[in-house]
């Protein structure tokens, strides 16, 4: 059985996840989970990301373009 480790980047904007960080992460973790990118209160408290004001894509974590660019790195 292979082991898996998930890193949940609570409240980290997608633009802040740079290539150097990804290299370090990939040596330790098999999966990355980011906070939802739905529109929510722009506050530093992480659980606000899980309380969307509506289901519009784009908010404090990033836009659809930010996430798409992140996934293609």
PyMOL Python script that loads the backbone (N, CA, C, O; Angstrom):
from pymol import cmd

cmd.read_pdbstr("""\
ATOM      1  N   UNK A   1       0.846  -1.174   0.000  1.00  0.00           N
ATOM      2  CA  UNK A   1       0.000   0.000   0.000  1.00  0.00           C
ATOM      3  C   UNK A   1       0.895   1.242   0.000  1.00  0.00           C
ATOM      4  O   UNK A   1       1.810   1.356   0.816  1.00  0.00           O
ATOM      5  N   UNK A   2       0.631   2.150  -0.900  1.00  0.00           N
ATOM      6  CA  UNK A   2       1.426   3.374  -0.940  1.00  0.00           C
ATOM      7  C   UNK A   2       0.846   4.400   0.037  1.00  0.00           C
ATOM      8  O   UNK A   2      -0.351   4.406   0.326  1.00  0.00           O
ATOM      9  N   UNK A   3       1.711   5.243   0.523  1.00  0.00           N
ATOM     10  CA  UNK A   3       1.276   6.262   1.470  1.00  0.00           C
ATOM     11  C   UNK A   3       1.059   7.580   0.733  1.00  0.00           C
ATOM     12  O   UNK A   3       1.782   7.923  -0.202  1.00  0.00           O
ATOM     13  N   UNK A   4       0.046   8.298   1.184  1.00  0.00           N
ATOM     14  CA  UNK A   4      -0.284   9.583   0.592  1.00  0.00           C
ATOM     15  C   UNK A   4      -0.355  10.627   1.702  1.00  0.00           C
ATOM     16  O   UNK A   4      -0.778  10.335   2.821  1.00  0.00           O
ATOM     17  N   UNK A   5       0.056  11.816   1.381  1.00  0.00           N
ATOM     18  CA  UNK A   5      -0.036  12.919   2.328  1.00  0.00           C
ATOM     19  C   UNK A   5      -0.597  14.128   1.590  1.00  0.00           C
ATOM     20  O   UNK A   5      -0.142  14.482   0.502  1.00  0.00           O
ATOM     21  N   UNK A   6      -1.597  14.749   2.208  1.00  0.00           N
ATOM     22  CA  UNK A   6      -2.252  15.916   1.604  1.00  0.00           C
ATOM     23  C   UNK A   6      -1.857  17.162   2.387  1.00  0.00           C
ATOM     24  O   UNK A   6      -1.933  17.191   3.615  1.00  0.00           O
ATOM     25  N   UNK A   7      -1.440  18.178   1.665  1.00  0.00           N
ATOM     26  CA  UNK A   7      -1.155  19.467   2.270  1.00  0.00           C
ATOM     27  C   UNK A   7      -2.329  20.383   1.953  1.00  0.00           C
ATOM     28  O   UNK A   7      -2.629  20.644   0.788  1.00  0.00           O
ATOM     29  N   UNK A   8      -2.990  20.869   3.003  1.00  0.00           N
ATOM     30  CA  UNK A   8      -4.102  21.807   2.797  1.00  0.00           C
ATOM     31  C   UNK A   8      -3.568  23.204   3.046  1.00  0.00           C
ATOM     32  O   UNK A   8      -3.214  23.556   4.172  1.00  0.00           O
ATOM     33  N   UNK A   9      -3.513  23.984   1.999  1.00  0.00           N
ATOM     34  CA  UNK A   9      -3.023  25.361   2.095  1.00  0.00           C
ATOM     35  C   UNK A   9      -4.187  26.274   2.457  1.00  0.00           C
ATOM     36  O   UNK A   9      -4.759  26.949   1.600  1.00  0.00           O
ATOM     37  N   UNK A  10      -4.524  26.283   3.737  1.00  0.00           N
ATOM     38  CA  UNK A  10      -5.635  27.095   4.231  1.00  0.00           C
ATOM     39  C   UNK A  10      -5.384  28.567   3.939  1.00  0.00           C
ATOM     40  O   UNK A  10      -4.365  29.124   4.348  1.00  0.00           O
ATOM     41  N   UNK A  11      -6.305  29.184   3.240  1.00  0.00           N
ATOM     42  CA  UNK A  11      -6.319  30.631   3.073  1.00  0.00           C
ATOM     43  C   UNK A  11      -5.073  31.189   2.379  1.00  0.00           C
ATOM     44  O   UNK A  11      -4.744  32.361   2.566  1.00  0.00           O
ATOM     45  N   UNK A  12      -4.383  30.386   1.593  1.00  0.00           N
ATOM     46  CA  UNK A  12      -3.202  30.849   0.862  1.00  0.00           C
ATOM     47  C   UNK A  12      -3.627  31.221  -0.560  1.00  0.00           C
ATOM     48  O   UNK A  12      -4.101  30.362  -1.304  1.00  0.00           O
ATOM     49  N   UNK A  13      -3.464  32.483  -0.945  1.00  0.00           N
ATOM     50  CA  UNK A  13      -3.795  32.864  -2.326  1.00  0.00           C
ATOM     51  C   UNK A  13      -2.959  32.057  -3.321  1.00  0.00           C
ATOM     52  O   UNK A  13      -1.773  31.819  -3.095  1.00  0.00           O
ATOM     53  N   UNK A  14      -3.572  31.648  -4.395  1.00  0.00           N
ATOM     54  CA  UNK A  14      -2.911  30.804  -5.392  1.00  0.00           C
ATOM     55  C   UNK A  14      -1.656  31.486  -5.943  1.00  0.00           C
ATOM     56  O   UNK A  14      -0.662  30.815  -6.220  1.00  0.00           O
ATOM     57  N   UNK A  15      -1.692  32.797  -6.101  1.00  0.00           N
ATOM     58  CA  UNK A  15      -0.532  33.523  -6.630  1.00  0.00           C
ATOM     59  C   UNK A  15       0.674  33.454  -5.693  1.00  0.00           C
ATOM     60  O   UNK A  15       1.803  33.675  -6.130  1.00  0.00           O
ATOM     61  N   UNK A  16       0.452  33.153  -4.421  1.00  0.00           N
ATOM     62  CA  UNK A  16       1.556  33.059  -3.459  1.00  0.00           C
ATOM     63  C   UNK A  16       2.255  31.702  -3.481  1.00  0.00           C
ATOM     64  O   UNK A  16       3.285  31.532  -2.828  1.00  0.00           O
ATOM     65  N   UNK A  17       1.720  30.747  -4.211  1.00  0.00           N
ATOM     66  CA  UNK A  17       2.329  29.420  -4.294  1.00  0.00           C
ATOM     67  C   UNK A  17       3.293  29.444  -5.476  1.00  0.00           C
ATOM     68  O   UNK A  17       2.893  29.232  -6.620  1.00  0.00           O
ATOM     69  N   UNK A  18       4.551  29.702  -5.189  1.00  0.00           N
ATOM     70  CA  UNK A  18       5.530  29.849  -6.265  1.00  0.00           C
ATOM     71  C   UNK A  18       6.218  28.512  -6.593  1.00  0.00           C
ATOM     72  O   UNK A  18       5.983  27.508  -5.921  1.00  0.00           O
ATOM     73  N   UNK A  19       7.053  28.509  -7.612  1.00  0.00           N
ATOM     74  CA  UNK A  19       7.708  27.283  -8.073  1.00  0.00           C
ATOM     75  C   UNK A  19       8.639  26.687  -7.016  1.00  0.00           C
ATOM     76  O   UNK A  19       8.717  25.465  -6.887  1.00  0.00           O
ATOM     77  N   UNK A  20       9.347  27.530  -6.260  1.00  0.00           N
ATOM     78  CA  UNK A  20      10.229  27.014  -5.211  1.00  0.00           C
ATOM     79  C   UNK A  20       9.430  26.306  -4.128  1.00  0.00           C
ATOM     80  O   UNK A  20       9.833  25.253  -3.634  1.00  0.00           O
ATOM     81  N   UNK A  21       8.305  26.884  -3.768  1.00  0.00           N
ATOM     82  CA  UNK A  21       7.430  26.268  -2.775  1.00  0.00           C
ATOM     83  C   UNK A  21       6.900  24.935  -3.299  1.00  0.00           C
ATOM     84  O   UNK A  21       6.836  23.957  -2.554  1.00  0.00           O
ATOM     85  N   UNK A  22       6.520  24.891  -4.577  1.00  0.00           N
ATOM     86  CA  UNK A  22       6.002  23.656  -5.170  1.00  0.00           C
ATOM     87  C   UNK A  22       7.059  22.551  -5.181  1.00  0.00           C
ATOM     88  O   UNK A  22       6.739  21.383  -4.961  1.00  0.00           O
ATOM     89  N   UNK A  23       8.302  22.911  -5.434  1.00  0.00           N
ATOM     90  CA  UNK A  23       9.375  21.922  -5.444  1.00  0.00           C
ATOM     91  C   UNK A  23       9.535  21.297  -4.060  1.00  0.00           C
ATOM     92  O   UNK A  23       9.678  20.080  -3.939  1.00  0.00           O
ATOM     93  N   UNK A  24       9.510  22.121  -3.027  1.00  0.00           N
ATOM     94  CA  UNK A  24       9.614  21.618  -1.648  1.00  0.00           C
ATOM     95  C   UNK A  24       8.402  20.767  -1.295  1.00  0.00           C
ATOM     96  O   UNK A  24       8.542  19.698  -0.701  1.00  0.00           O
ATOM     97  N   UNK A  25       7.224  21.235  -1.655  1.00  0.00           N
ATOM     98  CA  UNK A  25       5.983  20.513  -1.360  1.00  0.00           C
ATOM     99  C   UNK A  25       5.988  19.149  -2.036  1.00  0.00           C
ATOM    100  O   UNK A  25       5.611  18.153  -1.417  1.00  0.00           O
ATOM    101  N   UNK A  26       6.409  19.088  -3.295  1.00  0.00           N
ATOM    102  CA  UNK A  26       6.342  17.831  -4.049  1.00  0.00           C
ATOM    103  C   UNK A  26       7.272  16.754  -3.492  1.00  0.00           C
ATOM    104  O   UNK A  26       7.086  15.573  -3.786  1.00  0.00           O
ATOM    105  N   UNK A  27       8.255  17.135  -2.706  1.00  0.00           N
ATOM    106  CA  UNK A  27       9.160  16.151  -2.093  1.00  0.00           C
ATOM    107  C   UNK A  27       8.533  15.490  -0.869  1.00  0.00           C
ATOM    108  O   UNK A  27       8.976  14.425  -0.440  1.00  0.00           O
ATOM    109  N   UNK A  28       7.504  16.120  -0.309  1.00  0.00           N
ATOM    110  CA  UNK A  28       6.901  15.632   0.924  1.00  0.00           C
ATOM    111  C   UNK A  28       5.456  15.170   0.758  1.00  0.00           C
ATOM    112  O   UNK A  28       5.039  14.195   1.384  1.00  0.00           O
ATOM    113  N   UNK A  29       4.700  15.860  -0.075  1.00  0.00           N
ATOM    114  CA  UNK A  29       3.269  15.608  -0.196  1.00  0.00           C
ATOM    115  C   UNK A  29       2.906  15.056  -1.563  1.00  0.00           C
ATOM    116  O   UNK A  29       3.560  15.354  -2.563  1.00  0.00           O
ATOM    117  N   UNK A  30       1.863  14.254  -1.594  1.00  0.00           N
ATOM    118  CA  UNK A  30       1.399  13.698  -2.867  1.00  0.00           C
ATOM    119  C   UNK A  30       0.237  14.503  -3.453  1.00  0.00           C
ATOM    120  O   UNK A  30      -0.044  14.414  -4.648  1.00  0.00           O
ATOM    121  N   UNK A  31      -0.431  15.286  -2.614  1.00  0.00           N
ATOM    122  CA  UNK A  31      -1.590  16.070  -3.061  1.00  0.00           C
ATOM    123  C   UNK A  31      -1.592  17.433  -2.376  1.00  0.00           C
ATOM    124  O   UNK A  31      -1.071  17.595  -1.272  1.00  0.00           O
ATOM    125  N   UNK A  32      -2.187  18.400  -3.052  1.00  0.00           N
ATOM    126  CA  UNK A  32      -2.350  19.741  -2.494  1.00  0.00           C
ATOM    127  C   UNK A  32      -3.829  20.091  -2.567  1.00  0.00           C
ATOM    128  O   UNK A  32      -4.488  19.851  -3.578  1.00  0.00           O
ATOM    129  N   UNK A  33      -4.340  20.660  -1.479  1.00  0.00           N
ATOM    130  CA  UNK A  33      -5.722  21.129  -1.448  1.00  0.00           C
ATOM    131  C   UNK A  33      -5.696  22.619  -1.155  1.00  0.00           C
ATOM    132  O   UNK A  33      -5.081  23.056  -0.182  1.00  0.00           O
ATOM    133  N   UNK A  34      -6.363  23.400  -1.995  1.00  0.00           N
ATOM    134  CA  UNK A  34      -6.447  24.840  -1.751  1.00  0.00           C
ATOM    135  C   UNK A  34      -7.847  25.168  -1.242  1.00  0.00           C
ATOM    136  O   UNK A  34      -8.787  24.391  -1.414  1.00  0.00           O
ATOM    137  N   UNK A  35      -7.963  26.316  -0.623  1.00  0.00           N
ATOM    138  CA  UNK A  35      -9.278  26.765  -0.155  1.00  0.00           C
ATOM    139  C   UNK A  35     -10.162  27.095  -1.356  1.00  0.00           C
ATOM    140  O   UNK A  35      -9.644  27.384  -2.435  1.00  0.00           O
ATOM    141  N   UNK A  36     -11.482  27.057  -1.192  1.00  0.00           N
ATOM    142  CA  UNK A  36     -12.398  27.360  -2.297  1.00  0.00           C
ATOM    143  C   UNK A  36     -12.153  28.756  -2.867  1.00  0.00           C
ATOM    144  O   UNK A  36     -11.795  29.683  -2.141  1.00  0.00           O
ATOM    145  N   UNK A  37     -12.351  28.887  -4.172  1.00  0.00           N
ATOM    146  CA  UNK A  37     -12.141  30.184  -4.812  1.00  0.00           C
ATOM    147  C   UNK A  37     -13.453  30.926  -5.042  1.00  0.00           C
ATOM    148  O   UNK A  37     -13.513  31.859  -5.844  1.00  0.00           O
ATOM    149  N   UNK A  38     -14.496  30.511  -4.341  1.00  0.00           N
ATOM    150  CA  UNK A  38     -15.769  31.232  -4.435  1.00  0.00           C
ATOM    151  C   UNK A  38     -15.652  32.563  -3.697  1.00  0.00           C
ATOM    152  O   UNK A  38     -14.808  32.724  -2.815  1.00  0.00           O
ATOM    153  N   UNK A  39     -16.499  33.503  -4.064  1.00  0.00           N
ATOM    154  CA  UNK A  39     -16.493  34.827  -3.449  1.00  0.00           C
ATOM    155  C   UNK A  39     -16.855  34.713  -1.978  1.00  0.00           C
ATOM    156  O   UNK A  39     -17.886  34.141  -1.625  1.00  0.00           O
ATOM    157  N   UNK A  40     -15.997  35.264  -1.117  1.00  0.00           N
ATOM    158  CA  UNK A  40     -16.243  35.242   0.326  1.00  0.00           C
ATOM    159  C   UNK A  40     -15.681  36.516   0.944  1.00  0.00           C
ATOM    160  O   UNK A  40     -15.036  37.315   0.265  1.00  0.00           O
ATOM    161  N   UNK A  41     -15.926  36.695   2.214  1.00  0.00           N
ATOM    162  CA  UNK A  41     -15.442  37.880   2.921  1.00  0.00           C
ATOM    163  C   UNK A  41     -13.919  37.909   2.841  1.00  0.00           C
ATOM    164  O   UNK A  41     -13.265  36.894   3.079  1.00  0.00           O
ATOM    165  N   UNK A  42     -13.358  39.061   2.508  1.00  0.00           N
ATOM    166  CA  UNK A  42     -11.905  39.209   2.425  1.00  0.00           C
ATOM    167  C   UNK A  42     -11.379  39.461   3.834  1.00  0.00           C
ATOM    168  O   UNK A  42     -11.254  40.605   4.274  1.00  0.00           O
ATOM    169  N   UNK A  43     -11.079  38.386   4.520  1.00  0.00           N
ATOM    170  CA  UNK A  43     -10.648  38.440   5.908  1.00  0.00           C
ATOM    171  C   UNK A  43      -9.545  37.412   6.079  1.00  0.00           C
ATOM    172  O   UNK A  43      -9.513  36.425   5.344  1.00  0.00           O
ATOM    173  N   UNK A  44      -8.655  37.609   7.013  1.00  0.00           N
ATOM    174  CA  UNK A  44      -7.532  36.682   7.195  1.00  0.00           C
ATOM    175  C   UNK A  44      -7.925  35.401   7.929  1.00  0.00           C
ATOM    176  O   UNK A  44      -7.112  34.482   8.026  1.00  0.00           O
ATOM    177  N   UNK A  45      -9.122  35.322   8.435  1.00  0.00           N
ATOM    178  CA  UNK A  45      -9.561  34.115   9.142  1.00  0.00           C
ATOM    179  C   UNK A  45      -9.909  33.038   8.105  1.00  0.00           C
ATOM    180  O   UNK A  45     -10.770  33.248   7.250  1.00  0.00           O
ATOM    181  N   UNK A  46      -9.233  31.883   8.189  1.00  0.00           N
ATOM    182  CA  UNK A  46      -9.321  30.860   7.149  1.00  0.00           C
ATOM    183  C   UNK A  46     -10.724  30.323   6.931  1.00  0.00           C
ATOM    184  O   UNK A  46     -11.084  30.030   5.791  1.00  0.00           O
ATOM    185  N   UNK A  47     -11.528  30.183   7.969  1.00  0.00           N
ATOM    186  CA  UNK A  47     -12.832  29.537   7.781  1.00  0.00           C
ATOM    187  C   UNK A  47     -13.824  30.399   7.007  1.00  0.00           C
ATOM    188  O   UNK A  47     -14.868  29.900   6.588  1.00  0.00           O
ATOM    189  N   UNK A  48     -13.523  31.670   6.810  1.00  0.00           N
ATOM    190  CA  UNK A  48     -14.379  32.502   5.960  1.00  0.00           C
ATOM    191  C   UNK A  48     -14.387  32.002   4.510  1.00  0.00           C
ATOM    192  O   UNK A  48     -15.363  32.214   3.790  1.00  0.00           O
ATOM    193  N   UNK A  49     -13.320  31.348   4.085  1.00  0.00           N
ATOM    194  CA  UNK A  49     -13.272  30.801   2.720  1.00  0.00           C
ATOM    195  C   UNK A  49     -14.351  29.740   2.520  1.00  0.00           C
ATOM    196  O   UNK A  49     -14.789  29.507   1.393  1.00  0.00           O
ATOM    197  N   UNK A  50     -14.779  29.103   3.597  1.00  0.00           N
ATOM    198  CA  UNK A  50     -15.779  28.033   3.515  1.00  0.00           C
ATOM    199  C   UNK A  50     -17.185  28.546   3.784  1.00  0.00           C
ATOM    200  O   UNK A  50     -18.110  27.757   3.976  1.00  0.00           O
ATOM    201  N   UNK A  51     -17.349  29.858   3.798  1.00  0.00           N
ATOM    202  CA  UNK A  51     -18.648  30.499   3.977  1.00  0.00           C
ATOM    203  C   UNK A  51     -18.862  31.474   2.820  1.00  0.00           C
ATOM    204  O   UNK A  51     -18.807  32.689   3.008  1.00  0.00           O
ATOM    205  N   UNK A  52     -19.106  30.940   1.627  1.00  0.00           N
ATOM    206  CA  UNK A  52     -19.238  31.814   0.462  1.00  0.00           C
ATOM    207  C   UNK A  52     -20.435  32.748   0.571  1.00  0.00           C
ATOM    208  O   UNK A  52     -21.478  32.398   1.123  1.00  0.00           O
ATOM    209  N   UNK A  53     -20.250  33.943   0.029  1.00  0.00           N
ATOM    210  CA  UNK A  53     -21.361  34.909  -0.035  1.00  0.00           C
ATOM    211  C   UNK A  53     -22.242  34.606  -1.237  1.00  0.00           C
ATOM    212  O   UNK A  53     -23.446  34.860  -1.215  1.00  0.00           O
ATOM    213  N   UNK A  54     -21.636  34.062  -2.281  1.00  0.00           N
ATOM    214  CA  UNK A  54     -22.355  33.538  -3.434  1.00  0.00           C
ATOM    215  C   UNK A  54     -21.407  32.557  -4.123  1.00  0.00           C
ATOM    216  O   UNK A  54     -20.307  32.306  -3.629  1.00  0.00           O
ATOM    217  N   UNK A  55     -21.815  32.020  -5.225  1.00  0.00           N
ATOM    218  CA  UNK A  55     -20.988  31.000  -5.872  1.00  0.00           C
ATOM    219  C   UNK A  55     -20.236  31.537  -7.085  1.00  0.00           C
ATOM    220  O   UNK A  55     -19.888  30.792  -8.001  1.00  0.00           O
ATOM    221  N   UNK A  56     -19.994  32.849  -7.073  1.00  0.00           N
ATOM    222  CA  UNK A  56     -19.180  33.469  -8.103  1.00  0.00           C
ATOM    223  C   UNK A  56     -17.739  32.987  -7.927  1.00  0.00           C
ATOM    224  O   UNK A  56     -17.235  32.927  -6.805  1.00  0.00           O
ATOM    225  N   UNK A  57     -17.083  32.647  -9.026  1.00  0.00           N
ATOM    226  CA  UNK A  57     -15.694  32.220  -8.947  1.00  0.00           C
ATOM    227  C   UNK A  57     -14.815  33.458  -8.909  1.00  0.00           C
ATOM    228  O   UNK A  57     -14.947  34.362  -9.734  1.00  0.00           O
ATOM    229  N   UNK A  58     -13.922  33.479  -7.943  1.00  0.00           N
ATOM    230  CA  UNK A  58     -13.019  34.604  -7.763  1.00  0.00           C
ATOM    231  C   UNK A  58     -13.240  35.252  -6.421  1.00  0.00           C
ATOM    232  O   UNK A  58     -14.369  35.582  -6.058  1.00  0.00           O
ATOM    233  N   UNK A  59     -12.187  35.431  -5.699  1.00  0.00           N
ATOM    234  CA  UNK A  59     -12.253  36.025  -4.374  1.00  0.00           C
ATOM    235  C   UNK A  59     -10.853  36.147  -3.815  1.00  0.00           C
ATOM    236  O   UNK A  59      -9.891  36.232  -4.579  1.00  0.00           O
ATOM    237  N   UNK A  60     -10.715  36.156  -2.493  1.00  0.00           N
ATOM    238  CA  UNK A  60      -9.413  36.347  -1.865  1.00  0.00           C
ATOM    239  C   UNK A  60      -8.368  35.281  -2.223  1.00  0.00           C
ATOM    240  O   UNK A  60      -7.172  35.570  -2.188  1.00  0.00           O
ATOM    241  N   UNK A  61      -8.782  34.081  -2.558  1.00  0.00           N
ATOM    242  CA  UNK A  61      -7.838  33.013  -2.891  1.00  0.00           C
ATOM    243  C   UNK A  61      -7.332  33.148  -4.323  1.00  0.00           C
ATOM    244  O   UNK A  61      -6.193  32.784  -4.615  1.00  0.00           O
ATOM    245  N   UNK A  62      -8.150  33.654  -5.193  1.00  0.00           N
ATOM    246  CA  UNK A  62      -7.719  33.853  -6.571  1.00  0.00           C
ATOM    247  C   UNK A  62      -8.877  33.784  -7.541  1.00  0.00           C
ATOM    248  O   UNK A  62     -10.025  33.556  -7.162  1.00  0.00           O
ATOM    249  N   UNK A  63      -8.547  33.986  -8.793  1.00  0.00           N
ATOM    250  CA  UNK A  63      -9.536  33.939  -9.861  1.00  0.00           C
ATOM    251  C   UNK A  63      -9.429  32.593 -10.584  1.00  0.00           C
ATOM    252  O   UNK A  63      -8.533  31.795 -10.305  1.00  0.00           O
ATOM    253  N   UNK A  64     -10.330  32.362 -11.490  1.00  0.00           N
ATOM    254  CA  UNK A  64     -10.274  31.145 -12.292  1.00  0.00           C
ATOM    255  C   UNK A  64      -8.971  31.103 -13.088  1.00  0.00           C
ATOM    256  O   UNK A  64      -8.366  30.040 -13.230  1.00  0.00           O
ATOM    257  N   UNK A  65      -8.541  32.238 -13.600  1.00  0.00           N
ATOM    258  CA  UNK A  65      -7.279  32.317 -14.339  1.00  0.00           C
ATOM    259  C   UNK A  65      -6.098  31.980 -13.437  1.00  0.00           C
ATOM    260  O   UNK A  65      -5.186  31.269 -13.860  1.00  0.00           O
ATOM    261  N   UNK A  66      -6.099  32.476 -12.207  1.00  0.00           N
ATOM    262  CA  UNK A  66      -5.019  32.170 -11.264  1.00  0.00           C
ATOM    263  C   UNK A  66      -4.910  30.660 -11.031  1.00  0.00           C
ATOM    264  O   UNK A  66      -3.817  30.095 -11.050  1.00  0.00           O
ATOM    265  N   UNK A  67      -6.048  30.028 -10.812  1.00  0.00           N
ATOM    266  CA  UNK A  67      -6.053  28.583 -10.550  1.00  0.00           C
ATOM    267  C   UNK A  67      -5.641  27.807 -11.797  1.00  0.00           C
ATOM    268  O   UNK A  67      -4.882  26.843 -11.699  1.00  0.00           O
ATOM    269  N   UNK A  68      -6.127  28.210 -12.958  1.00  0.00           N
ATOM    270  CA  UNK A  68      -5.759  27.549 -14.208  1.00  0.00           C
ATOM    271  C   UNK A  68      -4.261  27.655 -14.438  1.00  0.00           C
ATOM    272  O   UNK A  68      -3.622  26.665 -14.795  1.00  0.00           O
ATOM    273  N   UNK A  69      -3.688  28.837 -14.239  1.00  0.00           N
ATOM    274  CA  UNK A  69      -2.237  29.013 -14.387  1.00  0.00           C
ATOM    275  C   UNK A  69      -1.469  28.144 -13.397  1.00  0.00           C
ATOM    276  O   UNK A  69      -0.448  27.550 -13.745  1.00  0.00           O
ATOM    277  N   UNK A  70      -1.958  28.073 -12.171  1.00  0.00           N
ATOM    278  CA  UNK A  70      -1.334  27.243 -11.143  1.00  0.00           C
ATOM    279  C   UNK A  70      -1.324  25.772 -11.548  1.00  0.00           C
ATOM    280  O   UNK A  70      -0.316  25.085 -11.386  1.00  0.00           O
ATOM    281  N   UNK A  71      -2.441  25.297 -12.069  1.00  0.00           N
ATOM    282  CA  UNK A  71      -2.550  23.888 -12.444  1.00  0.00           C
ATOM    283  C   UNK A  71      -1.676  23.529 -13.651  1.00  0.00           C
ATOM    284  O   UNK A  71      -1.291  22.371 -13.813  1.00  0.00           O
ATOM    285  N   UNK A  72      -1.367  24.505 -14.486  1.00  0.00           N
ATOM    286  CA  UNK A  72      -0.551  24.231 -15.668  1.00  0.00           C
ATOM    287  C   UNK A  72       0.944  24.411 -15.433  1.00  0.00           C
ATOM    288  O   UNK A  72       1.739  24.247 -16.359  1.00  0.00           O
ATOM    289  N   UNK A  73       1.332  24.741 -14.218  1.00  0.00           N
ATOM    290  CA  UNK A  73       2.778  24.856 -13.906  1.00  0.00           C
ATOM    291  C   UNK A  73       3.378  23.506 -13.717  1.00  0.00           C
ATOM    292  O   UNK A  73       4.575  23.394 -13.450  1.00  0.00           O
TER     293      UNK A  73
END
""", "prot")
cmd.dss("prot")
cmd.show_as("cartoon", "prot")
cmd.util.cbc("prot")
cmd.orient("prot")
